[in-house]
Amino acid sequence: MCGIIGILGKADAAPLLVDGLKRLEYRGYDSAGIATLVNGRIDRRRAEGKLDNLAAALEKEPLAGTTGIGHTRWATHGVPSEANAHPHATERVAIVHNGIIENYQELRDGLAGKGVKYASETDTEVVAHLVSDFLAQGLTPQEAVSKTLPMLEGAFGFVMVFAGHHDLMIGARRGSPLAIGYGEGEMYFGSDALALAPLTRRICYLEEGDWAVISRDKAAVFDTQSNPVERRVVETAVSGAMIGKGNYRHFMQKEIHEQPAVIGDTLHTVLNPATQTITLPDLPFDWVSVPKITIGACGTASYAGMVAKYWFESLARLPTEVDIGSELRYRETPLPEGGLALFISQSGETMDTLEALRYARQQGQSILSIINVPESTIARSSDAVIQTKAGPEIGVASTKAFTTQLTVLACLAIAAAKARGHLSRQREAELASALAEVPGRAAEVLNHDDFIRQIAQTVAEARDVFFMGRGSAYPIAMEGALKLKEISYIHAEGYAAGEMKHGPIALIEEDVPVVMIAPSGPLFEKTASNVQEMVSRGGRVIFLSDAAGIQKMSRMAKPFASIELPKVDPFVAPILYTIPVQILAYHTAVWKGTDVDQPRNLAKAVTVE
């Protein structure tokens, strides 16, 4: 969620810190602040709301100093306010923190007994006072941090600076990602690689429980027992140039329009169009002997997992269970010996998914992850990884990450079906060919942007919207509802169309928009009958189908609007039919005037449970 950047530099740190925080805006936040060392003392500027407010505070009262830390906060303890904004500080130390200190109240009470007065409602401020208490006892900053970390329960990514120590910065991670950046006579901390682009591409990702002490020319990393350890320094491909909006109004709009390219890029890593075969990296398990797949993911990624369930079970005849990450381990799911646990995450840092992964590891499962960030914690914790080639996704509402996840999952299902003897060579070639056509077909769908924009004006006036589909279109209906909720704040629900008469039909009345996802195929006729029932009750049906489906529908009922999509193999339809519901959500939000890229209360990477 929150974003962190720390700089031990040569130039004034404040403008570089603000630039770094701008690159982290996609993570979601409600306040921001920076602290620098000025003539040996800690000075801060903080502001509630967007970074423009912090920039205005800095313009009014500039901050000098070449050593500093910055933070964008998403509220957990205490309301969004300047007092609760990070960095939190005493006269001796300033700290920025991602995560939650679960035993903060106990620690807070103990320090209050020593006369400590608090200036905020946050859990983070307690850590600053703990470190200060040890410093007051004569410990060095490194010793004080070493004493403090074992006292903390919960998840955290910390970076601290210390009064009088211009060439020192200490960071720590437990459950929340943190990286060290290596420069020329400069060093950095960041919550991810984007925080440090374009300052450096040489990155060291701290492992779980690590903490690090950096100066301008070196870094020392320690494990949970404070023993020195070596961590690999890698070159990251992320650059600041990759996150511009170009000619688009919003990052989300840009990322929707990037989908033909990134789906193609992802396919190039796993599909050979010449031989019409799927070629996966070596996997540490045999598809034939896998008794069950357990899929764990959160939010949009969980809907990708639901589509994959249809694919794995129908194509490969492989039992598959999908759980949202926050529930998988807490119901103590029994996992079979030799099973495969498959985890899906854009950021690779989703805490609920990571904890589910650790549970699956304890249950002896093989761990395969589908990740967009190869250096992420989930990637490093897996037996095998297949990377989506979506590139940096800045908009909080996931778009291109989702369709590239579906692309990888489709290829996995084909590979599993072939290995298990449930897929003929001819059908494999047909499916591979259908996948190879998806980038071009996706580009055709984008041509409907203007028409969908007109439909969205009507949707923007609605109080409730329903999305429906059958089979593998059902998870796409739920994803469409989620997109609309996330960025337009309109109440929306996704249903299996066959469930309509089991309750939801009671809510269909005059002018209620109903988005019906109905590609031609074996389930079309039953879906079309549901459309008739919606239309007869006054529902404004927005009908998504191919030319044949729209023609059939015209003989049965007249939807409010029909969006004609290219005819494709039903197997790949979920990938294609995702795009129009994304576009509909985007334009609805624009009509309503909401913050499309940074919707209220949401964060891009949820790094706490």
Secondary structure, DSSP 4 states (H G I P E B T S, - for coil): --EEEEEE-SS-HHHHHHHHHHHTGGG--SEEEEEEEETTEEEEEEEESSHHHHHHHHHHS----SEEEEEEE--SSS-SSTTTSSPEE-SSEEEEEEEEETTHHHHHHHHHTTT---SSS-SHHHHHHHHHHHHHTT--HHHHHHHHGGG--EEEEEEEEETTEEEEEEEEEEBS--EEEE-SS-EEEESSHHHHTTT-SEEEEPPTT-EEEEETTEEEEE-TT--EE---EEE----GGGG--TT-SSHHHHHHHTHHHHHHHHHHHHEETTTTEE-PPP-SS-GGG---EEEEE-THHHHHHHHHHHHHHHHH---EEEEEHHHHTTTT----TT-EEEEEESSS--HHHHHHHHHHHHTT-EEEEEES-TTSHHHHTSSEEEE-------SSS-SHHHHHHHHHHHHHHHHHHHHTT-S-HHHHHHHHHHHHHHHHHHHHHHTTHHHHHHHHHHHTT-SEEEEEESTTHHHHHHHHHHHHHHHH--EEEEEEGGGGGGTGGGG--TT-EEEEE--SSTTHHHHHHHHHHHHHTT-EEEEEE-HHHHHHHHTT---SEEEE-----TTTHHHHHHHHHHHHHHHHHHHHT--SSS-TT--SS----
